[in-house]
Amino acid sequence: MKHSIFFILIFILFFFKAQSQSFHAGIIAGPTVTDIAGADLTDNDNDFHKLGFSLGGLVNHKIGKLSFIQMELAYIQKGSSQPYDSGYVPYKINLNYIDISLLLKQAIHINVNKKAMDKFGVEIGLTTGSLISSGFKDSTNMKGPINVNKLDLELLAGIYYNFTPGFYLSLRYSNSIIHAIPHQSNFENFYPYFTMQKGNNMVFQMTLGFVFNGKNALKNTNE
């Protein structure tokens, strides 16, 4: 919880910075599809059955002709799941975080019919998350807490498309640097064999973003 408060205070500082002409604030929301490496003992693969969502805000700042840095603060649902109709042993792991992400966004300058277009771009970054709640439920309706790292650290990469100067769609993937579920946990039976990947959060995320006064922000990239 202390981490969450710290992240929120940092984001508020950047949000107020966005009131200056060179910063732009906005909102983000979208679905997530997640899994935890090694959680599925049945066939030991990653099925990404856990659905969730993310909701938050952003602040970005132009650092080059086609480049931005962007900070995001969001509530996000992660975890792992095996549905009852899958034919395998069902379970659900719910991990909910407050994430703060720092991204580098780079527009891709391409020509279409001899006209320049900068609607597509790539993004890379680092996400730090603070766990706010967790839980586990299996086919016997057994519920309980899980030994989960309170701090989540992930690398992310993705692509985006600007529908309009202030409205965009982002598709990204992130993977933990710190294990979400430690190998020395009460869920160690989830690991039939150990690799560095086991216990990691893996997140596919689709985000719709709206940047206030985004038209002016994109105009600046062409200066």
Steps between C-alpha positions, in 0.01 A plus 500: 500500500790735572629438149157590357490832686852581385415424136182708515685799644760478223229483236308795648820703478539414132128559440526856627811542288274417208327833545804658339502528121765233444320226698173330411273293726247235410310187600552132416281190526474156348491121542783273610572132435748360751671188634765401753778283361492151652155533658341236276615157620273305263686554174763748619423768243377857508137527390426864592146425621496774765306804380512838670520871434711807566395859567711807567660818375803618308734794460728531197767739376664544162876431499560487123341559165317167514570392859319526835561387851181396674419422862190294582329421829237226489306245699551166324378143550750217444527135600426157358194285440384164372124504420263225610411403143863456391512129590787565743517571873341848543646775715530879507777723633407867532781756528401867499757778474551871480750528213715795405664475157765709331500465120692620201261540206645534152286577196590314180529735205366322190378617161160394367423606143795741524349662808671491838307322778603478864196317639687179589763473768687276744538525875734346755521554872508387859206440733515500878194365678383500861279206600172614657318164524544132415305178534467140388205272435504141370244239391419408862413865572801518728599865537798661656782752482811439293862573569548769235773758463357840591708668232464414131759608245441436130651582162249585228491551125219580263363681198242776472279670242366855514140513378499877554758739650356437849368144477711186462502120537795321658579126496778394736657204677682505834691239701629511857859560601406412860297179550140581593484169691836419662645156442520456878126552546202302623425452130831333426306191385415715196855452380564146370837626382674828564605758244545874532162547329295308758284720721513801265203718414436496124261764369345570161330838519282698261467866597290781364653835587365852475741791530352839589611765253673219313474683169753755618727225630517327162543830318814551703649174367512643153685813599 
